[in-house]
Amino acid sequence: MSVTHTLLGLLEAAPRHGYDLKKVYDEQFGHDRPLAYGQVYSTLARLLRNGLVEVSGVEQGEGPDRKRYTITDAGVTDVAQWLSTPESPQPYLQNTLYTKVVLALLSGRSAVEVLDIQRGEHVAAMRTFTQRKIHGNLADHLICDHALFHLEADLRWLELTAARLDELATAVRS
């Protein structure tokens, strides 16, 4: 995910202070990986330097001054372009798990064991996402559904690969 564009998008919704941006980001997108304050402020500095945001006010308080950031017209254009640009699907044609299965076969180790261990890890992850979905809000439901669908596809691949292990073993040893 592009933190830069996400922060710009949040600023398009409303002007905010850096602290507020981090809070909204973490609530909406940072469940598994909250944003560090340093990353927020370094990103804002870069956006300011590039003319995509501007400081629309400074409030003085007990601590350091709080700058309120507003997105510029150039920032709005940048967010619009980012939102309308599709993400490249990642088919993982030569993934690590396939490599492990082939290496197990080549070395005489049990490829079935490699697949079983991975299957267990996938099922455990699915349980975790299902629990988060049960206790979460709509954003959690959507995020967890996305993860669960990917894990289900991986499980289908694991089953298909297990069914073709003899054929694969013959192919990699030839």
DOSE-174582 format. One record per residue (C-alpha): residue in one letter; x, y negated, z. Coordinates in pm, whole numbers, plus 50000, padded with zeros to 5 digits. Layout:
BEGIN
AXYZ
...
REM end
This chain:
BEGIN
M500005000050000
S501234965249924
V501454946350253
T502054914150061
H498854917149859
T496874929650157
L497854899050361
L497024876650064
G493624893250036
L492984887750406
L493914851150365
E491554848150070
A488724858350302
A489684831450557
P492674810350665
R494484827250954
H497424825651189
G500114852451166
Y498884868551487
D495324870251351
L496544885151023
K498334913051209
K495284919851422
V492884922051125
Y495394942450922
D495854967451204
E492094970351260
Q491334976150892
F494424993650754
G497015000751021
H495495029551216
D498405052651144
R501065026151096
P500444992351261
L502204962851105
A505154948051295
Y504984911151379
G508354906151212
Q506984920350888
V503964897250902
Y506084866150951
S508764875750697
T506024883050442
L504334849750517
A507674831850474
R508154848550134
L504574840250029
L505094804150138
R508384801849946
N506714816549635
G503814791949652
L501154818549713
V500194804750057
E500524771550232
V500424759750590
S497064742950642
G497564733051003
V499724736651310
E498294741551657
Q500334735151966
G499824756252272
E501694770752566
G503964791352341
P505404784052000
D503394763651752
R500804784251563
K500714778551189
R497474784751003
Y498044798650656
T495764793950356
I495984811250020
T496754788949721
D495184790949375
A498294809549260
G497794834049547
V494154839749452
T495254846749093
D497934870849217
V495424890049434
A492924891349147
Q495564905848914
W496644931449176
L493044942249243
S492344946648872
T495504967048807
P494845004348847
E497185025149059
S499075052548877
P497785086848971
Q500505107249135
P500145143249018
Y503225155849206
L504195178448919
Q507455190049081
N506745187049451
T508825199049744
L506485227649826
Y506805242549478
T510585239949513
K510485258149848
V508385286449701
V510745290949407
L513845289749631
A512285315349866
L511665338349571
L515185333349434
S516805339649771
G514755370349854
R512935352950138
S509195355650184
A507355330649967
V504155342950132
E505535331050466
V506385296950319
L502825293850188
D501285306350515
I503285281450724
Q502225253350493
R498605264750497
G498635262950877
E500055227750866
H497395216750619
V494575231750826
A495905214251139
A496025181050953
M492475186650829
R491295192351186
T492955159851296
F491355139951014
T487975156051080
Q488125146051448
R489135110551356
K486245109351110
I483735121651370
H484735094751618
G485505066951370
N483805038951189
L483015036550818
A486605027750729
D487805058850915
H485235079750727
L486435067350389
I490145070250472
C489735104850623
D487605117050331
H490385106650094
A492965125650298
L490715155950340
F490025158349966
H493765157749895
L494415184050159
E491635205950015
A493215203349670
D496575213249820
L494945243249989
R493465254049656
W496945251749505
L498385272249793
E495795299549734
L496345299649359
T500115301349405
A499785329949654
A497685348849399
R500375343349132
L503495350549340
D504365382949161
E504085365748824
L506115335848950
A508805358549095
T509215375448759
A509345341948578
V511995326148805
R514255356848802
S514275359348420
REM end
